[in-house]
Amino acid sequence: MTVTRATLEELTTLDLRPAVSILMSTHRAGRDVGQDWIRLKNLLRDVEGQLEARDLPKADIARLLGPGHTLVDDRAFWRRQDEGFAVYAAPNFFRWYRCPERFGELALVSDWFHVTQLFPLLSVERPFCVLALSQNDVRLIRATRTDATLVDLGELPRRLPDALLTEPPGQELQHHVVSVGGSRPAVAFHGHGSGLDHRKDEIREFFHRLDRGLRPFLPDRDVPLVLAGVDYLIPIYREANSHRGLLPESIQGNPEDQTPQALASRAWERVRPYLDAADRVAADRYEELAGGNRVSNDLATILRAAHEGRVSDLFLAASARRWGRFEPGSGAVTLRDAPGVAGDDLLNLAAIHTFKRGGIVHVVPPERVPAHGDIAAIFRY
């Protein structure tokens, strides 16, 4: 199972207690794969101790954590992991997720599932596209961080005519693209001198046609689009392009022998910084509002506002924890040095309330939290 927005909606709305959260990093290959199940076993033992401290009967503990112990014993399961692994358990509820990002280790029993580390994964399901340009095939790939699908382009021409790419400069014959059967381009020749510039013009015209034909196949005008191709084709296509989401970074080299999954994986490296830009835009907005009553870096103030649905953007420092209790009725906040039997991570609680009421949660490196703390927020009013 992978983490999506629906995952977070489920985990933040379930009213089941006690709520068990276990997060850990895992390994796709190598000798350390054999250690991952041992680490989960140890984390389950840690959770058992926390449940016992809450005076939960042993039979209830066994039922709650039984599916987790079943995973521990499934050695084949541990040979199919990604970078991170998360387990969430509550009475009559058990979910596990393989994730493409590494997690800070956590084993916690609380009144709420601990979901802070899942929010960065929402960008993983954001779509992007790859346009692979080669002489023999033009391919459009729709992808996310974890998936890649080749788009059926129907009757759209997909092959650049060989002569456009192979005729030496100075050849005595010119050529131009014509239509054969209404769909596939061919090459017609006629007299006069022909050189590289004219060849580029005809490639450019082909790309203009391709650009127009691709518009119905792109999810929206702003979806990131990454070009893949040899160095002389990419700048020509950029001249013809009209898609607003085309990224300046491209994948260099002939893409013909690369699978959609391989191209999507390479494209993700170029796409992710642009998806992360939303965090920076929101942080800039915080700085613009600094000094007024629309922003705060005070935990108690932010918790009350999040519970009331007034937080539009919440910033949390990755891996930060603030233990304590929040009383929704009075808005009182009590801080503690450790979670204890009746403690929550108040940063996680602020994230849950913000997300449930339509706000955006930005989990970022500590140095990128506005006001240089571990929490900050922009209020709707």
N, C-alpha and C positions, 0 to 999 in steps of 0.2 A: 504494500500500500504506500502511496506517495501523499505528501502533504499538499493540499489545495486550500483555497479560501473556504470551501465547504467543510474541510477538516477543522479549521479554526472556529467556524460557526458552531459546529457540534461540540467541540471541547470547551468552548466558553459559555455555552448555554445550558449544559447538563447540570442539574441540581442533585448530584449524587455525592455522598460523603461516607467514609473518607475517600479522598481523591489521591491516587498514587501516580507520581510522575517519575519516570526513569529515562534519562538521556545519556548517551555515551557515543564516543567515536568508534568506528569499526574499520575493517580493512577489506579491500576487494581481493587481495592476493597476498602471497608471501607467508612466512612462518608465523606472523602475528595473528593470522586468521584463527589459528587454533587457540589463541588466548581470549578471543572475544566472548565466547560462551562462558568462560570462567569469570570474566569481568561482570557479565550480567548476573551470574549466580551470586557473586559477592554483593552486588547492588540489591538484589532481591533479599538477601540476608539482612542488609542494612534496613530495608523497608520493613521487614518482619519485626525488627527491634522497635521501630517507630510505632508500628501498629500495636505491639504488645504494651508499649508505654501509654497508649490510649485505652488500654483495657479491652481491646477487641478480643473476643473468644478465639481460641486456636482454630476451631472449625471454620469460623468466618474468614480468618486469615488464609487458611488453606484454600478455600473456595476463591478468594479474591486473587491470590497469586498463583493458583494452579496452572493457568494457561502460560504464565511466564516460565515456570519450571519445565513445562512441556517444550517450550522453545529451547531452553538450555540443553535438553537431552537430544534435540534434533541436530546431529552434526552436519547433515547435508544442508540444512537451513543456513548455517554459518559460512558456507562456501558461496553464498549468493548475496553478499552484502554490498552496500555502497559506502559512502564516507561516514554517515551517521545513522544512529538507530534510536528510536524513541518508543517507549511503552507507556500507555495510559490505562489505568485500571481503577474500577470502582465497583460497588455492588451491582452484579448483573451487567457489567460493562467491561470490555477488554479490547484495546486496539494497539497495533504496533505499526511502525512506519520505517521504511528504508528511506534515507534522505541523502541528497548529493552534497551536503555540507557537513563539516565536522562539528560536533557539539562539545561544549564543556560538560564534564561529567556531573550528573545530578541524580540523587535518589531522595525523594521528598514525599511525605504524607502531609496533606493540607486539606483545607476546605475547597480549594480550587486546583484545577490542573495547572501545572506550570508550563506556560506556552510561549514565554518571551523569545526563546531561541528559534521558534518556528516562524516568526514574522518575516525574517529575511528570505524565507523560502517562497513567499508569495511572488517574488520576482522570478522564481524558477518557472512558474506557470505562465508568465507573460509571453505572448507569442512574438516571434520574429520570423523573417524570411531570408532565404539565401537564393540568389540568382546565379546559377553556374553557367558561364559562357564558354563554349568551346566550339571548335570547327564542326564537329559531328553531332553535337547535341546541346540544346539549351534546356536547362532544368530549373524549375522553381520548387523550392523546398519550404514547407511550413514547419516551424519547429518551436520547441520550448527547450529549457535546459535539459530535460530528460527524454525528449521525444522528437522524432523527425519523420515527416510524411512527404512523399513525392506527390506533387500536385499534377493531376491530369489536365493538360493544357488543351485538350480537344484538338481542334483544327488549326491551332496557332502554329505558324512555322517554327521549327526547332533546329534546323540545320543551316549553318552559314554556308553559302556556295563555296566549294573548294577554291575556285579561281580567285575569289576575293582575297584569299589568304596566301595563295601559293604563287601567283604570277609574279615573276621578277619585275622590279621597277624598270621602265623603259621598254616594256614589251610593245610590239607594234599594234596589237589589238586591244581595243577597249572592251569593256563589258558592263552590263547593267543587270539588275535583278528584275526578273519577270515572273509572273505567276503561272504555275503549271497545275491544271486541275483545280484552280481556285484556292489552293492552300499551300502547296510546297513551293519555295522559291527555286528558280533555276537561273542560269547565266546565259545571256545573249551577247554575242560579240559583233563588233563592227569596226570599220577602219579608223585610222588616226592613231597618233602616239598615245600611250597610256603610261602613267607613272604611279608612284606610291600615293601621291595626294588624291588622285582620282579614285584609287582603290579605297582609300579611307572614306571618301565621300559616299561611296556605295555601301560600305559597311555601316556608316552612320545612318544612311537612309533605311537600311534593314533594321537597325536598332530602334529608329523612330517607330517603325511599324511594330516591332516587338514591344516597345514601351506602351504604345496605345493598346495593344492586344492583352497586355498583362493586367491592366487596371481592374477588370472584374475579378481577377484571381487574388488580389491582395486584400487582406482582411479590412483594412482601413487606411486612410491617407497617412497616418502617423506611425504605422507599424515599422519597426526598424528593418531595413533591407541591407544585406551585405552582399557585395559582388564577389564572385570567385572566378578567376580566369587569368590568362597570360597577360603580361604587362602591357602589350600594345592594344588589347581589346578593351580593357577597363576604362582608360580615359576617353575612348570614343563613345562607349556606352554612357558615361557620365554626361557627355554633351547632349545626348538624346533623351536622357532621363527626365521624367516629370514627377516622380514619386517623392513626396515631401520627406519621407523617412529614410531616404538613402544615406547610409553612414559614410564618412570619409575614409574609414579604414576598410581594406579589402583583403581577400585571401589570394595571394599570388601563386601562379602556377596552373598547369593544365588540370582541370577538375574531373576529367573524364573517368579516371580510374578510381575516384573516391566515392564512397557510398554516401547516401543522404545523411546517415548518422555521423560519419566522419566529418563531412562539411559542416553540419550543424554544430558539432563539438568545437571546431575551430572558429566558427562564427561567434559562438557564445563568448569567447574571450574578447571579442570586439564589441559585442552588444551590451555586456553587463555594465560597463561604466556609464552607458547612456541610460540604462534603467535605474541605476543608482543616483542619477542626477536629480531625481525628485527629492531625495533627502537634502541635497545641497540647496535646492530652490526653497524648500521649507525653512531651512536654517537661515537663509538670507532674509526670509520674511520675518522670522523671529527678531533678527537684528534690527530690521526696520521699525518694528513695534516696540523695541526695548525702551523701558522707561515709562511705559503706559500700563494700563490695567488689562490689556489684552494678552499679556504673556506673564509667565511665572516660572521660577525654578524651585519653589517651595513645595515639598512633598505633600504636606497636609492640604494646602490650597489646591494642588493639582488633583489629589484624590477626591476631594469634595466636588470639584468641577467635573471630573470624569464621571462620577456617579450621577451627576445631574445632566450629563449629556452636553456639556459646554466645551469640551476639548475637541478641537478640529485636528490638531497635530500634536502627537506626543513623541518626545525624544527620550530614549533610554540608552545608557551606556551598556554595551554588550558585556555580559558576565557580571554586572553589578547586582548586588542584592541589598535590600533594606528590610529587615525583619520587624514585624510588629503586628498590631491589630488596628482595624478601621471599623468604626461604628457608624453605619449608614444613617441611622436616625439622628444622632447628634453631630455627626461629622468629626468626632473625636479620633485622634490618631495617637497610639501608644507605640513607641519604638522599643525594640529589644536588641540585645547583642546576638542572639541566636534564635532559630525558629521556635524551639520548644514544642510542647504538646499543642498549644493553642495559637501558634504564630503563623503568619503568612508572609510571603515576600510581597511587600507593598508596591514595589515597582511592577511586578507581574500583575497585581490586582488593578493598578492604574491602567495597564495595557488592556486587560480584559474589559473593564468598563468603557474605555475609549473605543475599542473595536466593536463592542456590542451596540454602541450608540452611533456608529457610522463614522468615527474618527479614524485617522491614519496613524499607525504606530511605526516609528522609525527607530529601529535598533541599530546603532552605529558604534564605531570605535569611540572610546571615551573622549578623545580630543575633538570629536566632531559634534559633541552635545553642546548646544548653545549655553552660554553662561558658565561653562567649564565645570559643571557638576555631573551627577549621574542621572538627573532627570530634568526635563524642561518641557513646557507646553505652550501652545498658542490656543487661545480661547476663541470660540465663535462670537461671544459677546460678554 
